[in-house]
Amino acid sequence: MGQVGIGMLGVGRMGAAHARIAAGMVPRARVVALGDVDVAAAERLAAELGNPRVYASAEALAADPDVDAVVIAVSSSRHVDAIRAVAAAGKPILCEKPLALTLADTDTAMAIADAAGVPLQVAFMRRWDPEYQRAHARLSSGKLGRPLLFKSLQFDPEPPPLTFADPRTSGGIWVDMGIHEFDLARWLMSDEVEEVFAYGSTLSHPDLATVGDVDSAVAVLRFVSGATGTVELARDTTYGEDVRTEVLATHGAVWAGTLPVSQGAFSDRSSRAVTVDSSEAAVLRFERAYTHQMRGFVDAVADGQPVRVTAADSRAALGIALAAQRSMHQGVPVRVTDILGSADSDTVQA
């Protein structure tokens, strides 16, 4: 296949960013269609991108014969319906995280894609970020020894609207934000999280409590191997977006992200020194990650290859997020296997 015709479903902040990247930074892609219930917003973006066709429904967009693959960036609570519509048309899918807000719906989405025989990639974009890829390669090489301690934080520059923070729409802080950290924990540590103990508060934005969310949260992780870790989340900072991750191993350590600009680093016992990876301050945080993610998806579609970040990865990370959610509400440690084994009854707020 030559160029891949991309249909973008959802043209909000994330969908518009995906569409601009596909149109301007992915040579093998061309944006041929935009879909959103807000047709006026889709038309405004279409005018910016060379006037691809505009649709008001997922079904209409997926039926367009020029659409070879679809990127889904509607609200998380609508992912399953969108996946059902696109899979029925036999089109490969790149879906924003999380795949769904419950394990039962995640299983439904996976079954729909499997039955239709369509590839389903999940947008855990940090796996495509050069810093995180270098960290993963260094840990996977074995040269740094056995991973011992995982630490990751994600602080947003400002809280979302209450309508989005509502766990019924986004999953709340643990699913909406924390799922990235939990995916990183599994990927970087090459291990599964066994147990979670989580805390949350609404000291900065008490209005979030009215929809059942919090403005800051911390989770302590215990891995199957015996390794441990922490995840820190905050909806609001005084200095802008902040995303950092560190893994301490027996013979070294890796870092991804540091202030004031994004860059990675690692250490090893043999040199007893810290080496810092260079970074271009002018490049926005994760711009490369989103670009590489889109290129990876388009290449997989064009070349008929499997996608690299799967629905199963989303299910595993969601299980950890739901365990954190339940732990925060109940004030007790929660085993992830207890969550993963109860897909028929799990809820966003346990």
C-alpha positions in Angstrom: 0.0 0.0 0.0 1.2 3.5 -0.8 -0.2 6.3 1.3 -2.7 5.3 4.0 -6.0 7.3 4.1 -6.6 8.3 7.7 -10.0 9.0 9.1 -9.9 11.0 12.3 -12.8 10.4 14.6 -13.0 13.1 17.2 -11.5 16.6 16.6 -11.1 17.9 20.2 -7.6 18.8 21.6 -6.2 15.3 21.2 -7.9 14.4 17.9 -6.9 17.7 16.3 -3.3 17.1 17.4 -3.3 13.6 15.9 -4.8 15.0 12.6 -2.2 17.7 12.3 0.6 15.2 12.9 -0.8 12.7 10.4 -1.2 15.5 7.8 2.1 17.2 8.2 4.6 14.8 9.7 3.8 11.3 8.4 4.7 11.0 4.7 2.9 7.7 4.3 -0.4 9.2 5.6 -3.0 11.5 4.2 -6.0 12.8 6.2 -9.0 12.1 4.1 -11.9 12.4 6.6 -12.8 14.0 9.9 -15.7 12.9 12.1 -17.3 14.6 15.1 -20.7 15.3 16.5 -19.6 18.9 16.5 -19.6 19.3 12.7 -18.6 22.9 12.8 -15.4 22.1 14.7 -14.6 19.4 12.2 -15.2 21.8 9.3 -12.8 24.4 10.9 -10.1 21.7 11.2 -10.8 20.5 7.7 -10.2 24.0 6.3 -6.8 24.0 8.0 -5.8 20.5 6.6 -6.8 20.9 3.0 -10.5 20.2 3.3 -10.8 16.4 4.0 -14.4 15.2 4.0 -16.4 15.8 7.2 -18.8 13.4 8.8 -21.2 13.6 11.8 -21.0 9.9 12.7 -18.4 7.1 13.1 -20.4 4.9 10.8 -20.4 7.4 7.9 -16.7 8.1 8.3 -15.7 4.4 8.4 -17.8 3.8 5.3 -15.8 6.3 3.2 -13.9 4.1 0.6 -10.9 6.4 0.9 -10.5 5.8 4.6 -8.0 2.9 5.0 -7.6 3.3 8.8 -9.2 5.3 11.6 -7.8 7.1 14.6 -10.3 7.2 17.5 -10.0 10.3 19.8 -13.5 10.7 21.1 -14.2 10.7 24.8 -13.1 7.4 26.6 -16.7 6.6 27.5 -17.5 6.4 23.8 -14.6 4.3 22.6 -16.4 1.0 22.5 -19.2 2.3 20.3 -16.6 3.9 18.0 -14.6 0.7 17.8 -17.7 -1.3 17.0 -18.6 1.1 14.1 -15.1 1.1 12.6 -14.5 -2.6 13.0 -17.8 -3.3 11.2 -16.2 -1.5 8.2 -13.1 -3.6 8.5 -10.7 -0.7 9.1 -7.6 -0.8 11.3 -7.8 1.3 14.5 -5.5 3.4 16.5 -7.5 4.2 19.7 -6.6 6.8 22.3 -6.1 5.4 25.8 -7.8 3.9 27.7 -9.5 1.4 25.4 -12.5 1.5 27.7 -13.3 2.5 31.3 -14.1 -1.0 32.6 -12.5 -4.3 32.0 -15.8 -5.7 30.7 -16.0 -3.0 28.1 -12.3 -3.5 27.3 -13.0 -7.2 26.7 -15.9 -6.3 24.5 -13.7 -3.9 22.4 -11.1 -6.6 22.0 -13.6 -9.2 21.0 -15.1 -6.9 18.4 -11.8 -6.2 16.8 -10.8 -9.8 16.9 -14.0 -11.0 15.3 -13.6 -8.4 12.6 -10.0 -9.3 12.1 -8.9 -5.6 12.3 -5.7 -4.4 14.0 -6.3 -2.5 17.2 -3.5 -0.3 18.5 -3.7 1.7 21.8 -2.1 5.1 22.1 0.4 4.6 24.9 2.5 7.2 23.2 5.3 7.2 25.8 6.4 3.8 24.4 7.3 5.7 21.2 9.2 8.6 22.9 12.9 8.4 22.2 13.8 8.9 25.9 11.6 6.1 27.1 12.7 3.9 24.3 16.4 4.4 25.3 15.5 3.7 28.9 13.7 0.5 27.9 16.6 -0.7 25.8 19.1 0.0 28.5 17.1 -2.0 31.1 16.2 -4.8 28.7 19.9 -5.2 27.7 20.6 -6.6 31.2 23.7 -4.4 31.6 22.1 -2.4 34.4 21.1 -5.5 36.3 17.8 -6.3 37.9 15.2 -3.5 38.2 14.5 -2.7 41.9 12.5 0.5 42.2 10.2 2.3 39.8 9.2 5.9 40.2 7.0 7.9 37.8 5.1 11.2 38.1 2.7 13.1 35.9 1.7 16.6 36.8 -0.7 18.5 34.5 -0.5 22.3 34.3 -4.2 22.9 35.1 -7.2 20.7 36.0 -9.7 19.6 33.4 -13.3 20.7 33.3 -15.5 18.9 35.8 -17.4 17.2 33.0 -14.2 15.6 31.9 -12.8 14.8 35.3 -16.0 12.9 36.1 -14.9 9.2 36.2 -18.0 8.3 34.2 -16.5 10.3 31.3 -12.7 9.9 31.6 -12.2 7.3 34.3 -10.9 9.9 36.8 -7.3 10.6 37.7 -6.2 7.0 38.0 -7.5 5.9 34.6 -7.2 9.1 32.7 -3.7 10.0 33.9 -2.3 7.1 35.8 -2.8 4.5 33.1 0.3 5.9 31.3 2.4 5.4 34.4 1.0 1.9 35.0 1.8 1.0 31.4 5.3 2.3 31.8 5.7 0.3 35.1 4.9 -3.0 33.2 7.0 -2.1 30.2 10.1 -0.7 31.8 10.3 -3.2 34.7 9.4 -6.2 32.4 7.2 -7.3 35.3 3.6 -7.2 36.4 2.2 -5.2 39.3 0.8 -7.5 42.0 -0.6 -5.1 44.5 -1.5 -1.4 44.8 -2.0 0.9 47.8 -3.3 4.4 46.8 -4.2 7.7 48.4 -5.8 10.8 46.9 -6.9 14.3 48.1 -8.8 17.4 46.9 -6.8 20.0 48.9 -6.2 22.2 45.8 -9.4 21.8 43.9 -12.2 20.6 46.2 -14.8 21.0 43.5 -13.4 17.8 41.9 -14.8 15.9 44.8 -18.3 16.7 43.6 -17.8 14.4 40.6 -15.8 11.8 42.6 -12.3 12.7 41.4 -9.2 14.1 43.3 -6.6 16.7 42.4 -3.5 14.8 43.6 -2.8 11.1 44.2 0.0 8.7 45.1 0.1 4.9 44.6 2.6 2.4 46.0 3.2 -0.6 43.8 4.5 -4.1 44.5 5.6 -6.1 41.6 5.5 -9.9 41.2 9.3 -10.0 41.3 9.3 -8.3 44.7 10.4 -4.9 43.2 8.5 -1.8 44.4 7.5 1.5 43.0 5.5 4.7 43.3 3.3 6.7 41.0 2.5 10.4 41.7 -0.3 12.3 39.9 -1.5 15.9 40.2 -4.1 17.9 38.2 -2.4 21.3 38.7 1.1 22.8 39.0 2.4 26.3 39.2 5.1 25.7 36.5 3.5 23.7 33.7 3.4 20.1 32.6 5.9 17.8 34.3 6.5 14.1 33.4 9.4 12.2 34.8 10.3 8.5 35.4 13.2 6.8 37.1 14.1 3.1 37.4 16.8 2.0 39.9 18.4 -1.3 39.1 21.1 -3.3 40.8 23.9 -2.1 38.6 22.6 1.3 37.4 19.6 3.5 36.8 17.7 5.2 34.0 15.8 8.5 34.0 13.4 10.0 31.5 12.4 13.7 31.8 13.9 16.4 33.9 13.3 20.1 34.4 13.5 22.7 32.9 13.6 20.8 29.5 12.9 17.2 28.6 15.9 14.9 28.5 16.9 11.5 29.6 19.8 10.0 31.5 21.3 6.8 32.8 24.1 5.6 35.1 26.0 2.4 35.3 28.2 0.9 38.0 31.3 0.4 35.8 31.7 4.1 35.1 30.2 5.4 38.3 28.9 8.4 36.4 25.6 9.9 35.1 25.3 10.3 31.4 22.7 12.8 30.1 21.1 12.5 26.7 20.9 15.7 24.8 17.5 17.3 24.0 16.2 20.1 21.9 14.5 22.6 24.1 12.5 23.9 21.1 10.7 20.6 20.6 7.5 20.3 22.6 7.3 17.4 25.2 6.2 14.2 23.5 5.9 15.8 20.0 8.3 13.1 18.8 6.4 10.4 20.7 3.1 11.3 19.0 4.8 11.5 15.6 6.6 8.2 16.0 3.3 6.6 17.2 1.4 7.7 14.2 4.2 6.6 11.8 4.3 3.2 13.5 0.6 2.7 13.1 0.6 3.9 9.5 3.6 1.7 8.7 1.9 -1.4 10.2 -1.3 -0.7 8.2 0.6 0.0 4.9 2.9 -3.1 5.3 0.4 -5.5 6.7 2.3 -5.9 10.0 1.0 -6.3 13.5 0.6 -3.2 15.6 3.2 -2.9 18.5 1.1 -1.6 21.4 -1.9 -3.8 21.8 -5.3 -3.9 23.4 -4.0 -6.4 25.9 -1.5 -3.8 27.1 -4.4 -1.4 27.7 -6.3 -4.1 29.6 -3.3 -4.9 31.9 -2.7 -1.2 32.7 -6.4 -0.6 33.3 -6.4 -3.4 35.8 -3.7 -1.6 37.8 -5.6 1.8 37.5 -8.8 0.2 38.8 -7.0 -1.4 41.6 -5.6 2.0 42.6 -9.0 3.5 42.3 -10.5 0.9 44.6 -7.6 1.2 47.1 -8.0 4.9 47.3 -11.7 4.7 48.1 -11.5 1.7 50.5 -8.2 2.6 52.2 -6.7 -0.9 51.8 -4.1 -2.5 49.5 -5.7 -4.2 46.5 -4.4 -7.1 44.5 -4.4 -6.5 40.8 -5.4 -10.1 40.1 -8.6 -9.6 42.1 -9.5 -6.8 39.7 -8.5 -8.6 36.6 -10.5 -11.6 37.7 -13.7 -9.6 38.1 -14.3 -8.1 34.7 -18.0 -8.7 34.9 -18.4 -6.5 37.9 -15.6 -3.9 37.8 -16.6 -0.2 37.9 -14.7 3.0 37.5 -15.3 3.9 41.1 -14.9 0.7 43.2 
